[in-house]
Amino acid sequence: MIKRKLTVKMSSKAGFTVIEHTADTGIKFYGETFSEIYENAAKGMFSLITDRRTVKPKEEKMFKIKGKDYEELTINWLRELHYFHQSKLFLFRKFKFNKLSGKERNFTVYSTAFGENINLNRHIIKNEIKLVTYHKFHVKKIENYWEGLVIFDI
């Protein structure tokens, strides 16, 4: 197996960087709070799919995500957004972390995503994500900021 060094492309002020990994692509996302990285993870994923600036936030979709910890909440969020995108042919532009409730091992995040149906006259699909993977996935707090990493099977 040939191993390739991870290459990182910076995305200014976006809260995430794109990482190329072998035949896959990923993002490193970061923020001052968990809610910030939760939103930035979604922004990064949809920035891989399309130019988010071409997506109009016409409709809002509410999500209730459950998980035992911050990592599981984040990967479940990305997987739910990915499923919605694939099954409804929908693109998202904006994301809002509304509320975290529950206690350890039984958390729920209520969030909202804004977007519209895919319009191939306006939207260019850059990458088709097949799967949100656990490969190298992490979410952690480091001193005064949070960071996470996710690799997508494309």
N, C-alpha and C positions, 0 to 999 in steps of 0.2 A: 504494500500500500504506500502511495506517495503522500507525504504530509506536506502541506503548504502552510506557510506562516500567515497568521491572521493579518489582514490589512484593514485599516480603519479609515473611513472617509468622514471628515467632520461636517456637521450640519449646524451652522451658526444659530445660536439662540433657540434651537428647536427642542432641546432637552433630550436629544438622542444622537447617536452616530451610527452609520451603516458599517457593518462588518462583513467582509467577504470571507467565506469559510468553505474550502474545498469546492464542492459543486453546489453548496447551499449559500444562503445569505442570512445575515442576522442583524440585530441592532443591540447596541448598548444604550440603555436609557438611564436617566439620572434626574434628581431633583432634590429640593430641600425637605420635602415631606413625602410620605407614602402616597398621598393623593396626587401629588405632582408627577411622580414616576408612573403611577397607574395610568394617568392621562397620556403621558409622554410615550409609554409603551404602545398605546393604541395609535398615536400620531405616527410613530416610527413605522409600525406595521403597514398602515395605509399609505404612507409615503413610498414604501416599496412597491405597492400595488399600482398607484397612479399619482399624478400631480394633484395633491389635495386642493390646490388653489382653484382648480377647474370644477370642483364639487361644490354645489350650492347647498347650504344647510337648510333645505326646504322642510324636511320632516324630522321629527324627533322620535327616537325610540328609547324606551325605558328598559333597563336591565337590572336584574336582581341576581347577583353572583354570590355563591356560597363557597367557603373554603375553610380549612383548618388553620391556615396561617397566611402570611402576606404573599408567599410564593404561590401557594395554591390559588389564592384569590386572583393574582395577576395572570397566571396561565389559564385559568378558567375564563377570565374576562377576554383574553385574546382569542381563545378557542370559540367562545360564544360569538364574538364579533366576526370571526372568520366564517363560522357556520352561517350566520345571518347574511354575510356578503355573498357566499357561495349559493345558498338556497334561494335567496330573494333577488339576486343580481343587483345588489345595493352597495353604494360607496359611502363612506363616512368622511367627514371633514373635521368636525369638532367633537370634543369629548368632555364630559363634566362628571367629576366624582362628587356625588351628592351627600352620601352619608355612610359611615361604617357603624355597624351595630353588632352586638353579640359579645362573646368572650372567647378566650383562647380555645382553640380546636373547634369552634362553631361560630365563625364570623360570617356576616353578610354585608356586601357592598351594594348600595343602590347608586346607579349611575345612568347618565343619559348620553346618547350619541346622536349627532345631527348629520344628515346627509340627504342623498337622493338616489333614485334608481339609476342604473348605468345607462348612459346615453352615448353610444359609440360615435355620434357626430361631434361630441365635445370631450369625451373622456378617452384617453389612451391608457390601455392596461399595459403597464411596464413589466410586471411579474405576476404570474399566477402562483399563489402560495398553495401548496398541497397540504401541508401539515405544520402546525405549531408544535415544536418538539421540546422534550426535556433535555436534549443534548446540550450540556454546558449551561443549562438554565439556572439562574439564581436571582434572588432579590434580597438585598441586605442593607442594613443601616451601617454606615461607616462614619463615626464621629458625628459631624453636623450635616451630613447629606445621605441620601439613599442612592443606590445604583442597582441596576439589573442587567441581565443579558439573556437574550433568547435567539435561537437559531431556527430558521424556517426552512422546511424542505420545499424547494421550488422546482 
